[in-house]
Amino acid sequence: MTSRRATRTTSSASPARAARTTVAAAALGALALAATSCSLVGGDDDTGQGGSGESDTVVLLTHNDFFLPDEVVAAFEEESGYQLDVRPTDGVGNLVNLVSEQAGKPSGDVVFGVDNTFASRVLGADALTSYAGDLPPGVATYALPGDDEGDLVPVDNGNVCVNVDDVWFAKQEIEPPVTLDDLTDPAYEGLFVVPSAASSSPGLAFLLSTIAEYGDEWPSYWEDLLANDTEIVAGWSEAYQSEFTQGGGDGDRPIVVSYDSSPAFTVDGEGGTTTSALLDTCYQQVEYAAALDGADNPDGAQALLDFMVGPDVQAALPESMYVFPVADDTELPSDWATFAARPSESYEVDPAEIEANREDWLIEWTDIISR
């Protein structure tokens, strides 16, 4: 277990309400995923027996938030001579389970979207093969600890942070919270909304932040959050877009778990933003890509990995997938450079510790929110 105080990592870059019983059921369902298989959305072969079978096609297995502009995809296809076949699954957990279950007989050539909270599971399944290319400057900074073979290629990064509605707090003449401790203060009762740790990647990252900060006492912290009328919802979209007061809906909660990049999307037109990220609450996430062991098109897989850490993809990441590039000297959009403040340090939990304890932590978390 982590120590009582936070373990931190230095950043190298500069930017419908759900009942608790419903969330608990979702969490238990998530824990059962490892024993189940999932099919590919948009794929021709969801059995895991084979793959593209086409030497001129590269099949990318990813999550359903993956998006690159058409012109970027076209540039890859023109430069490499391969056609890109993107096959998304519903969520990172499902993606990880799929890749792990298909180890040695994958239905794709490359996987993208495995993050540092799940990466050790894929490594343990021996589902990947090492990257043969040269990483651009800065990329190796985000290498996964324990990935001794260099299977996982860092592609993007970001921080999950608590965000606040600055306009709401100014109108109410209340000072916004700053730290995790502040969120249990009665001054913020009924103001905070959190996506589920069981069904949401940022929700899990926030749970890990509390584990890093409070160690064995993290369950007591969550009991205090719930006693302060913190709301748990299924995912980030519901939390931010429906429940958050700056999310564009009719939300009434001015504190939400989101990202360090989120304020860049709330520019007020007067030289500022309507929201802020609380930079003392952040958990760093890194997303990786990797070639799949046994892929039908290993050469195409390496070409796609080269492209994903190249300048076209790295420059497109902020506005296409709302994450930061990992390659040095990648120019950020002007709003990001100005308004997406980044923490100098972020919480982290060792990937091996996450793998060893994830299910137990989620079971305990589910029990707490179900009481």
JOKA-V485341 format. One line per field, one symbol per residue. ss: DSSP state (~ for helix, > for strand, _ for the rest). phi: phi as a letter, one per 40 degrees, with the letter a starting at -180 (. if undefined). A space follows every 50 residues. Layout:
# JOKA-V485341
ss = ???
phi = ???
This chain:
# JOKA-V485341
ss = _______>>>_________~~~~~~~~~~~~_~~~_______________ ______>>>>>>>______~~~~~~~~~~~__>>>>>>>__~~~~~~~~~ ~________>>>>>>___~~~~~~___>>_________~~~~________ __>>>>>>>>>>>>>~~~~~~~________~~~~_~~~___>>>>_____ ~~~~~~~~~~~~~~~~~~~~~~~~~~~___>>>__~~~~~~~~>______ __>_>>>>>__~~~~_>_____>_>>>_____>>>>>>>>>>_____~~~ ~~~~~~~~__~~~~~~~~~~~__>>________~~~~~~_____>>>___ ~~~~~~~~~~~~~~~~~~~__
phi = .ccdcccbbcccbcc.ebccccccccccccccdccbbbcccgccbbcgbh icgbccbbcbcaccccabddccccccccccgbccbcbcbcgcdccccccc ccdgaccabbbbhcbccbdccccccfcbbccbcbccdgccdbdcdgcccg ccbcbaaabcbcbbccccccccfbcccbbcdccccdcbcgbbbbccccba ccccccdcdccccbfccdccccccdcccgccbbcacdccccbcccbcgbb cbbcbacabccddccbccgbgabcbbccccbcbcbbbbbacccgccbccc cccccdccbccccdccddccbgbccbcdgcccddccccbccbccbbcabd dcccccbdccccccccccccc
